[in-house]
C-alpha cells in the first residue's frame, strides 16, 4: 500500500484552538478510516511545521480526498508527499538507464 507523509501547519483558527489538538487528531484518525487510509504516526514538532504525519493509503485519490476533507475544516494546511520504502525506491532506480 502506498505510503505518504504530510507536513502540517496550524492555521490561525487551529492555533487559537490548540488545546483541542489531541481531540482533533482523534477525529482525523476516524476521518482517515472513512477514506480507508491508515494513520501510522502523528508527531507534533517544533520548527517550520507543527505536525508530521505518516500514512498508508490505497491510492492517491483516497489520500487527496482525506486531505481535502480535513483541510476544509480550517484548522491546518498541509504539504502531502508520496513516500517510497527502500524496496520501492530500489525498483525505481532499476528503471533508470
PyMOL commands that set and color helices and strands:
alter all, ss='L'
color gray80, all
select helices_A, chain A and resi 12-16+18-34+60-71+86-94
alter helices_A, ss='H'
color red, helices_A
select strands_A, chain A and resi 2-10+38-44+51-57+76-83
alter strands_A, ss='S'
color yellow, strands_A
deselect
rebuild
show_as cartoon
